[in-house]
Structure formats: structure tokens, C-alpha cells
């Protein structure tokens, strides 16, 4: 397999990704009771972008941030899952539940059943569970039958999401803007940007609806902003990811680590769409917009910073710099920025500048 095909299909002729996932699945999705284990997401991005030889060394450097897989207590079933949803004490039980589900049923069927159940809790775990799910789905959609480690990774991701499931507060819905960029600019910033993300999210009182491009017929769904048909929803979602990636170039100084999630969370949803029934795409785009807008509301600074005028290097060099930097957020954000650039005719210098901004502002891993 040539390097171009490996990059575009997600193939891994080295077997490194499956090795790394098996190694990481002895660890839980969190540490210190809340902080996310980013390793499975970061190594998937490293392998995808030609950095497989560095993966095991990267895991070695990250191992102090890993904790043992949580123990199981009571089995979760089709009859009692609702009472366990959002209970982090049941993390081990949830991972065990989804491990059984992906062994007994086609993984797409499991995803289609649970996606609408979990989607209202997209902000759970600072959006890390949905991001991990997006990485897991991306490799499952790659060429060839799914391997056991890749199916297990989906189980870990969905189990993490179910255990940490939490919804955004009820807010006033503001009119939608005509573009995603304008929509993010119209997000009301909370006055008190202190404390952890859960405390900050609780202070949100209003968010704009999903952007509704001018000239498009008004959506039928009550409360929706953008298009409700699948193709419109996917187009809207692509623009949300692009706008959030671009905005990082000018606003990352507000919170360099947390603001990457304004782009990587909706991009995780975008990666998942091909595995979902089209009837779920509009709902998915609305949730992805809510997550991006919420992260913006609680971490973005009021003032933008200038973007360097120099021409950034190409995608391969940009990702190589993120890999050399080593921080998991810089790696994952560069991964998203490269996907945005790949979908732009003639490239996307602002996305590349945003990825470099992450390597400049985020402390080195």
C-alpha cells in the first residue's frame, strides 16, 4: 500500500495501530477521576499521518497519564441501562456492556441504536467521549474487516460516553446566523470564565441555533437552525468544523488546550456520519454545533489576535511538527486541520496556521 492510500483510507500495513490499541485497552479512559486518556485518539492520528514508527515511543512517554481499567460491579442490560446512564461509577460496567454488544451485533447496528441516546450528552467529559468515538469509527470505516482491537476501541469509547453522559443546560435559542463563522462570532461569552468545564457550561444562558445559510429553505424541525435534510446537514457540519478550526488561529490564546475541542468535537461527528443512517444526520449536526458553540462560550476570549502573515508549510510538515511537539491536543487538532485543508480547493493556509498556533501555545508534551 502506498503512502497516499494509507493516508486517505486509514489503512495500517504495519499493524501498529492494533498493537497500540491492545496495549492501551488495559487502561481506563480517565485518570485522577476526571481527566481524559487521550492516547487511543492520538495514536490513531499518528498512524493515519505516517507516524507509525513513533507510536510506541509516544505511548511510553504518556504512560504516567494512564490508570488501570475500572473494575466492573453490576452488569448493564437492555432493561437497566437507563438508570446507569451518566453514572461514572459504572464506567467499567459500561465498557463491558459495549464489549458484549460489538461482539454479538454488527458494530454499525450498535452505533445506530446508541448514537441518538448518547448524542444529547455530547458535552460529556469535555467532549472527549464523542471525539474518541469519532476516531474509533474512522478506523472501523477503513478498508478491510474490522479487527478485534478496533471493535474494542469503539466499545471503550461508547462506554466512556455512556458513563459520563451529561447534557448542556437549558438555554435561550438565539436566531441563527447565515454562516458558521458568523455564528461562532455571535456566541455570547459567559462573564465568569473560571473553574472547570462543568462549572462553566452551567453558566451558559443562551446559544445561537445552528447557522442557516441564506437562500436555503427554512428547516422543518422546531428549534433547528440549519438544514434538516442529510446533505444539507453534512454541508453545515463541514462548515462548522472549518469555521472552528479557522477561529482557533485567532482566538486560541484564550485557552489553547480547551478551544481545540470547538473543532475536534464537531469533526468527530462529521467522521461518524457515514456510519449512521441519514435520518440521524440533521440531529447530529445540531448537537455538534451546540458542542462547538458551548466550548466557544466558556473559553473563547473577547478579542482576536492577528494571524502571522507568513505562508505556513504544507500539511505533511504541519503534522510532523505537531507529532514532534508531542502534546495529544496539538496532534489531534493538527489531524482535524489537515482534514479541513484536504476538503478545500487549493489547500487551506488558515487551517495550517491554526495547527501551528497549537504547537506554539500548548505546552510541549
C-alpha positions in Angstrom: 0.0 0.0 0.0 1.5 3.3 -1.0 1.7 6.3 1.4 -1.1 8.2 -0.3 -3.5 5.3 0.0 -2.6 4.8 3.7 -3.2 8.5 4.4 -6.6 8.6 2.7 -8.0 5.2 3.7 -6.8 4.9 7.2 -5.0 1.6 6.3 -2.2 0.5 8.5 0.0 -2.1 6.8 2.4 -2.0 9.8 -0.2 -3.4 12.3 1.0 -0.7 14.7 -2.5 0.7 15.4 -3.9 -2.6 16.5 -0.8 -3.3 18.6 -1.2 0.1 20.3 -4.9 -0.3 20.9 -4.4 -3.7 22.5 -1.7 -2.1 24.7 -3.9 0.8 25.7 -7.1 -1.2 26.4 -5.6 -2.4 29.7 -6.0 1.3 30.8 -9.2 3.2 31.6 -10.5 6.2 29.7 -9.7 8.6 32.5 -7.2 9.4 35.2 -7.5 11.2 38.5 -11.2 10.8 38.5 -11.9 13.1 35.5 -9.0 13.8 33.1 -9.3 12.1 29.8 -7.0 9.4 28.4 -6.1 10.8 25.0 -3.7 8.1 24.0 -6.1 6.0 21.7 -7.1 9.1 19.8 -3.6 10.4 19.4 -2.0 7.2 18.3 -4.8 6.7 15.7 -4.0 10.2 14.3 -0.2 9.5 14.4 -0.6 6.2 12.4 -3.0 7.8 9.9 -0.5 10.5 9.1 2.5 8.3 8.6 4.0 8.5 12.1 3.6 4.8 13.0 7.3 4.3 13.9 6.9 6.8 16.7 3.7 5.4 18.2 5.1 3.0 20.9 7.7 5.6 22.0 4.8 8.2 22.3 2.9 5.7 24.4 6.0 5.2 26.6 6.1 8.9 27.2 2.4 9.1 28.0 2.3 6.1 30.4 2.3 8.1 33.6 -1.0 9.5 32.5 -2.6 6.1 32.3 -4.6 4.3 35.0 -5.9 0.8 35.2 -9.2 -0.2 33.6 -12.0 0.4 36.1 -13.4 -2.7 37.8 -16.9 -4.0 36.9 -19.7 -4.2 39.5 -23.2 -4.9 38.2 -23.9 -6.0 34.6 -25.7 -3.4 32.4 -28.6 -4.9 30.3 -31.3 -3.8 27.9 -33.6 -3.4 30.9 -31.5 -1.4 33.3 -29.2 0.8 31.1 -31.2 3.9 31.6 -30.6 4.0 35.4 -26.8 3.6 34.8 -26.6 6.3 32.1 -24.4 9.2 33.3 -23.0 7.3 36.3 -19.2 7.5 36.2 -19.0 4.8 38.9 -20.3 2.4 36.3 -17.6 3.1 33.8 -16.2 -0.5 33.9 -19.8 -1.9 33.6 -20.5 0.3 30.6 -17.3 -0.7 28.8 -18.2 -4.4 29.5 -21.7 -3.8 28.1 -20.5 -2.4 24.8 -17.8 -5.0 24.5 -20.6 -7.6 24.5 -22.7 -5.6 22.1 -20.0 -5.3 19.4 -19.2 -9.0 19.8 -22.8 -10.0 19.4 -24.1 -7.5 16.8 -22.7 -5.6 13.8 -20.9 -2.5 15.1 -22.9 -0.2 12.8 -26.2 -1.5 14.3 -24.8 -0.9 17.8 -23.8 2.6 16.8 -27.1 3.4 15.2 -29.0 2.3 18.3 -26.9 4.2 20.8 -26.0 7.3 18.9 -29.3 9.1 19.4 -29.3 8.0 23.0 -25.9 9.4 23.7 -25.9 12.5 21.4 -27.8 14.8 23.9 -24.8 14.2 26.2 -22.2 15.3 23.6 -20.6 17.8 26.1 -19.9 14.9 28.5 -16.3 14.5 29.6 -15.4 17.9 28.0 -16.5 16.3 24.6 -13.7 13.7 24.8 -16.0 10.7 24.6 -17.6 11.8 21.3 -14.1 12.6 20.0 -12.8 9.2 20.9 -15.9 7.7 19.2 -15.1 9.6 16.0 -11.6 8.3 15.9 -12.8 4.7 16.6 -15.4 4.9 13.8 -12.9 6.3 11.4 -10.7 3.3 11.7 -13.7 0.9 11.5 -14.7 2.5 8.2 -11.2 1.9 6.8 -10.6 -0.9 4.3 -10.9 -4.5 5.3 -13.0 -6.3 8.0 -12.8 -4.7 11.5 -10.2 -6.2 13.8 -10.9 -7.1 17.4 -8.8 -4.2 18.8 -10.7 -1.7 16.7 -14.1 -3.1 17.8 -12.9 -3.0 21.4 -11.9 0.7 20.9 -15.4 1.5 19.9 -16.7 -0.3 23.0 -14.3 1.7 25.2 -15.4 5.0 23.5 -19.1 4.4 23.8 -18.8 3.1 27.3 -16.9 6.2 28.3 -19.6 8.4 26.7 -22.4 6.5 28.5 -20.8 6.7 31.9 -20.0 10.4 31.6 -23.3 11.3 29.8 -24.4 14.8 30.7 -26.5 17.4 28.9 -26.0 21.1 28.4 -28.2 23.4 30.5 -31.5 24.7 29.0 -30.7 27.9 27.2 -32.4 30.6 25.2 -32.1 29.8 21.5 -30.9 32.9 19.6 -31.6 33.3 15.8 -29.2 31.5 13.6 -26.5 33.4 11.6 -26.0 32.7 7.9 -22.5 31.3 8.2 -20.8 29.1 10.8 -18.1 31.8 11.2 -20.6 34.5 12.0 -22.4 32.0 14.3 -19.3 31.4 16.4 -18.7 35.1 16.5 -22.3 35.7 17.8 -22.0 33.2 20.6 -22.5 35.1 23.9 -19.4 34.5 26.1 -20.0 33.8 29.8 -18.9 36.6 32.1 -17.1 34.3 34.6 -14.6 32.1 32.7 -13.3 30.4 35.8 -13.3 26.9 37.1 -13.6 23.6 35.3 -15.7 23.0 32.2 -18.7 21.6 34.1 -18.9 24.8 36.2 -18.5 26.9 33.1 -21.1 25.1 31.0 -23.6 25.5 33.8 -23.3 29.3 33.3 -24.4 29.4 29.7 -27.8 31.1 29.3 -28.1 31.5 25.5 -26.7 30.0 22.3 -27.4 30.6 18.7 -29.2 28.0 16.6 -27.2 26.1 14.0 -26.3 28.5 11.2 -28.8 28.7 8.4 -27.2 29.7 5.1 -29.0 32.4 3.2 -31.2 31.2 0.4 -31.9 27.8 1.9 -35.5 27.0 2.7 -36.3 27.2 6.4 -35.9 23.9 8.2 -39.0 21.9 9.3 -37.7 20.8 12.7 -38.7 23.1 15.5 -35.8 24.8 17.1 -33.4 23.8 14.3 -31.2 26.4 12.6 -29.5 24.7 9.7 -30.8 22.3 7.1 -32.5 19.1 8.2 -32.1 17.0 5.0 -29.0 14.8 5.2 -26.9 16.5 2.5 -27.5 20.0 4.0 -26.7 18.8 7.5 -23.4 17.3 6.3 -22.6 20.5 4.4 -23.4 22.6 7.5 -21.3 20.3 9.7 -18.3 20.7 7.4 -18.6 24.4 7.6 -18.8 24.3 11.4 -15.6 22.3 11.6 -13.9 24.7 9.1 -15.0 27.8 11.0 -14.0 26.5 14.4 -10.6 25.5 13.0 -10.0 28.9 11.5 -11.2 30.7 14.6 -8.6 28.8 16.6 -5.9 30.7 14.7 -7.2 34.0 16.0 -8.7 33.1 19.4 -6.6 30.2 20.7 -4.8 32.4 23.2 -8.0 32.4 25.4 -7.5 28.7 26.2 -5.1 26.9 23.9 -5.9 23.4 25.1 -9.7 23.6 25.6 -10.5 25.6 22.4 -9.3 22.8 20.2 -12.4 20.9 21.2 -14.6 23.5 19.4 -13.2 22.0 16.2 -12.4 18.4 17.1 -15.8 17.6 18.7 -17.9 18.5 15.6 -15.3 16.9 13.4 -15.7 13.7 15.4 -19.4 13.8 14.5 -18.6 14.5 10.8 -16.4 11.5 10.7 -19.2 9.4 12.2 -21.9 10.4 9.7 -21.0 7.8 7.0 -21.6 5.0 9.5 -25.0 6.4 10.6 -28.5 6.3 9.0 -29.0 9.6 7.1 -32.1 10.2 9.2 -29.7 11.0 12.1 -27.5 13.5 10.3 -29.6 16.6 11.0 -29.8 15.8 14.7 -26.1 15.1 14.7 -25.2 18.4 13.1 -27.4 20.3 15.6 -25.6 18.5 18.5 -22.2 19.2 17.0 -23.0 22.9 16.6 -24.2 23.0 20.2 -20.9 21.5 21.4 -18.8 23.8 19.4 -20.8 26.9 20.4 -20.7 25.8 24.1 -16.9 25.4 24.2 -16.6 28.8 22.5 -18.9 30.4 25.0 -17.0 29.2 28.0 -13.4 29.5 26.8 -13.1 32.0 24.0 -11.5 35.4 24.6 -13.4 38.6 23.7 -10.6 39.8 21.4 -9.0 38.2 18.4 -5.2 38.0 17.8 -3.6 38.7 14.5 -2.6 35.7 12.3 1.0 35.7 11.1 1.3 36.8 7.6 4.0 34.3 6.6 2.9 31.3 4.5 2.6 28.2 6.6 4.2 24.9 5.4 2.2 22.2 3.8 0.1 19.6 5.6 2.8 16.9 5.9 5.2 19.3 7.6 2.5 20.8 9.8 1.6 17.4 11.1 5.2 16.4 11.5 5.7 19.5 13.7 2.6 18.5 15.8 4.0 15.0 16.2 7.4 16.3 17.2 5.7 18.6 19.7 4.2 15.6 21.3 1.1 17.0 23.1 -2.0 15.0 22.4 -4.2 18.1 21.8 -1.7 19.5 19.3 -1.7 16.2 17.5 -5.4 15.8 17.4 -6.0 19.4 16.3 -3.5 19.1 13.5 -5.3 15.9 12.4 -8.6 17.9 12.2 -6.9 20.9 10.5 -5.5 18.5 7.8 -8.9 17.1 7.1 -10.3 20.7 6.7 -7.5 21.6 4.3 -8.0 18.4 2.3 -11.5 19.4 1.6 -10.6 22.9 0.4 -9.7 23.6 -3.2 -6.2 24.8 -3.4 -5.5 24.0 0.3 -6.3 26.0 3.3 -3.4 28.1 4.7 -5.5 29.4 7.6 -6.1 25.8 8.9 -2.4 25.2 8.7 -1.7 28.4 10.6 -4.2 27.3 13.2 -2.4 23.9 13.7 0.9 25.6 14.0 -0.7 28.0 16.6 -1.5 25.0 18.7 2.2 23.9 18.7 3.2 27.4 19.8 0.7 27.9 22.6 0.1 24.4 24.1 2.9 23.3 26.5 5.0 20.7 24.9 4.2 17.1 25.7 
